[in-house]
Amino acid sequence: MIDPPSQHMAHLITLTATGFVPFRSTKETDPPSSFSLIAPMLFWGYHPMAAMAVRAFSSPRRRLRSDVFLLMVLFLVSASCSTSEPQGFCAVGYEADCGLSSEKILIKGGTVVNAHRKEVADVYIEDGIVVSVRPNIKVGDHVKIIDATGKYVMPGGIDPHTHLEMEFMGTVTIDDFFTGQAAALAGGTTMHIDFVIPVNGNLTAGLESYMNKAKKAVMDYGFHMAITKWDEGVSKDMELMVNEHGINSFKFFMAYKGSLMISDELLLQGLQKCKSLGAIAMVHAENGDAVAEGQKRMIDLGITGPEGHALSRPPVLEGEATARAIRLANFVNTPLYVVHVMSIDAMEEIAKARKEGQRVIGEPVASGLILDDSWLWHPDYTTAAKYVMSPPIRTSGHDKALRAALSTGVLQLVGTDHCTFNSTQKALGSEDFRKIPNGVNGIEERMHLIWDKMVESGQMTVTDYVRVTSTECAKVFNIYPRKGAILEGSDADIIILNPNASFKIASASHHSRSDTNVYEGTTGKGKVEATISQGRVVYEDGKLKVTPGSGRYIRMPPFGYLFDGMEKADAAYFASLNAPIQRTKSAA
């Protein structure tokens, strides 16, 4: 775990006139500007005087004292800064100045899109909640009016699959709960669900660690919990997570032998426990034993570069593990959620199970829908290594098949598996692909990429776009219609998308701390022009207004819709057994 001061000093804020751009460096020792050195101390309270000012300012009875402290802090800043803050940007600071308090907002004249319908209507927001959705809403003074004529007004995206500030493969993902969520908001995602990794198998310690990491969150978030070992303590902790902490999903890794991988026996026990708790069982489906053998085979053949990663874990291993997890879930009769479906092999297993009536959710991710593995053969190591993730990005053709499955409902929702490492971190595996930290970006790019590839191409309707990027996730994890909808009473997490505007993706302008981007140079149509989170305009005109600590933890209750009627299926199963048979003992 990186200590907080060094962590934030590693991603100091560079302020530009065009908006929020984190200080990006492939070397932790690169010197930032003097203002960048002071800004994080003010933002997170690491400067002693800043910390005192924040504490004083938080109490209404200490306003006079707080003014003195604030003046002292401002004096420190002015004495230390060689540059002044540019006009038109407010990264963090006092809400009165940044306009970050909850607003009264009227979005006028746009096409409001929910998963079940679209309509031309106004949307009125107050105190962070959608108050009214209907045509020609009249409002008084002191209401911010946003003209959305000719644009789509949609629920903010929900990313079901992220890894922020995760310790993995000897390093830590480069985006934390500030930079990762800031990137998400700039791309139209207003909530995400991250994966808690237990500390030495301890779920409670893992949750405490992630709650601490999330103190700098800038938007709403929830947690899944990984299960990496099994004993009575883990079983009881799962009950605690569901009943007291609002976690309703648990992930089991069938890969990463020697670290996160679990056995079939543990998976069975976990599935049974999930069923009893009304929690969703999730799997990373690859045959970990076979992957380890494939890795050894590649090394023996002298294949040590990034291409060896894809060659060592072919689609058949993803398909086999997906089929095995599906059959075990069917044996237990509990819902199953397959994360990052990357291949035709895995998708076809899901399609078969769903056709037979089994409750299986398939989650493709943006990289699998958009990219192919040709980049892993690039002659430049840095370029090739940035595409290493697990399961791997597949050969051309898998992407097209996955898009077709998404458009027809075989696959249900889109995540990102946002798990970013910079080029210095990726270089850890320059002599051995097994040491390349696995992960790619996507939390900022997902909404644009899916619109361009699926809606702009005519393969998906705008209502289905809302379903796969927001609503289905909210339903699966039992937070609909608070999330995933623009309905009266829903949280005011809303985006405004201009279908006629264009976007271009570049590492030089994205908001992630990573110095690379797997979608570098990608252009397309359909751009998020405004993001509203918790009833506040946090992204508009290319500028972010975000405050560390403003994010909220969203508790997700158990027994969502996937569990409806499960008890009837159990009853039918038991009735079909025709057992036990009452037999009489034959006479001797």
Secondary structure as GFF3:
##gff-version 3
##sequence-region A 1 588
A	DSSP	alpha_helix	4	10	.	.	.	ID=ss1
A	DSSP	beta_strand	13	16	.	.	.	ID=ss2
A	DSSP	beta_strand	19	22	.	.	.	ID=ss3
A	DSSP	alpha_helix	34	44	.	.	.	ID=ss4
A	DSSP	alpha_helix	48	57	.	.	.	ID=ss5
A	DSSP	three_ten_helix	60	62	.	.	.	ID=ss6
A	DSSP	alpha_helix	63	80	.	.	.	ID=ss7
A	DSSP	alpha_helix	95	98	.	.	.	ID=ss8
A	DSSP	beta_strand	105	113	.	.	.	ID=ss9
A	DSSP	beta_strand	118	126	.	.	.	ID=ss10
A	DSSP	beta_strand	129	134	.	.	.	ID=ss11
A	DSSP	beta_strand	144	147	.	.	.	ID=ss12
A	DSSP	beta_strand	152	155	.	.	.	ID=ss13
A	DSSP	beta_strand	157	162	.	.	.	ID=ss14
A	DSSP	beta_strand	167	168	.	.	.	ID=ss15
A	DSSP	beta_strand	171	172	.	.	.	ID=ss16
A	DSSP	alpha_helix	179	186	.	.	.	ID=ss17
A	DSSP	beta_strand	189	196	.	.	.	ID=ss18
A	DSSP	alpha_helix	203	213	.	.	.	ID=ss19
A	DSSP	three_ten_helix	214	216	.	.	.	ID=ss20
A	DSSP	beta_strand	220	227	.	.	.	ID=ss21
A	DSSP	alpha_helix	232	245	.	.	.	ID=ss22
A	DSSP	beta_strand	249	253	.	.	.	ID=ss23
A	DSSP	alpha_helix	264	277	.	.	.	ID=ss24
A	DSSP	beta_strand	280	284	.	.	.	ID=ss25
A	DSSP	alpha_helix	288	300	.	.	.	ID=ss26
A	DSSP	alpha_helix	307	312	.	.	.	ID=ss27
A	DSSP	alpha_helix	315	332	.	.	.	ID=ss28
A	DSSP	beta_strand	336	338	.	.	.	ID=ss29
A	DSSP	alpha_helix	344	355	.	.	.	ID=ss30
A	DSSP	beta_strand	360	362	.	.	.	ID=ss31
A	DSSP	alpha_helix	366	370	.	.	.	ID=ss32
A	DSSP	three_ten_helix	373	377	.	.	.	ID=ss33
A	DSSP	alpha_helix	381	385	.	.	.	ID=ss34
A	DSSP	alpha_helix	398	408	.	.	.	ID=ss35
A	DSSP	alpha_helix	423	426	.	.	.	ID=ss36
A	DSSP	three_ten_helix	427	429	.	.	.	ID=ss37
A	DSSP	three_ten_helix	433	435	.	.	.	ID=ss38
A	DSSP	alpha_helix	446	450	.	.	.	ID=ss39
A	DSSP	pi_helix	451	455	.	.	.	ID=ss40
A	DSSP	alpha_helix	462	466	.	.	.	ID=ss41
A	DSSP	pi_helix	467	471	.	.	.	ID=ss42
A	DSSP	alpha_helix	472	476	.	.	.	ID=ss43
A	DSSP	beta_strand	494	504	.	.	.	ID=ss44
A	DSSP	beta_strand	523	533	.	.	.	ID=ss45
A	DSSP	beta_strand	536	540	.	.	.	ID=ss46
A	DSSP	beta_strand	543	544	.	.	.	ID=ss47
A	DSSP	three_ten_helix	561	563	.	.	.	ID=ss48
A	DSSP	alpha_helix	566	576	.	.	.	ID=ss49
###
